[in-house]
Amino acid sequence: MTTSLTVTPGRRPDGAAVLTVVGEIDMSDAGELDKAIASVEGPLLVDLTAVEYLDSAGLSVLFRHTDRVELVATPLLEPVLTISGLAELVTVHGLGAD
């Protein structure tokens, strides 16, 4: 059973924009993530710590926004972010490398 995607905007204590993403990101809902990222101006932290699945459609969305996003991820997503090359283009917090 898939977990529905939810994307919640917010702010860190320092005022920086954050999107908290929960569930599974696949071709059926990657557009929702893209719209949420596009709706925030300037630098953005995308919190993926509650993402259970991330396919190529979700990666494509993140690649489109590499010029202004940072990611927070768990080790579960590390292979996907590393093999795809995304981890080389954006700062990824939470993988032990930051």
Summary of the structure (lengths in Angstrom):
residues: 98
radius of gyration: 12.2
end to end distance: 33.3
largest distance: 37.3
contacts: 281
relative contact order: 0.17
helix: 33%
strand: 33%
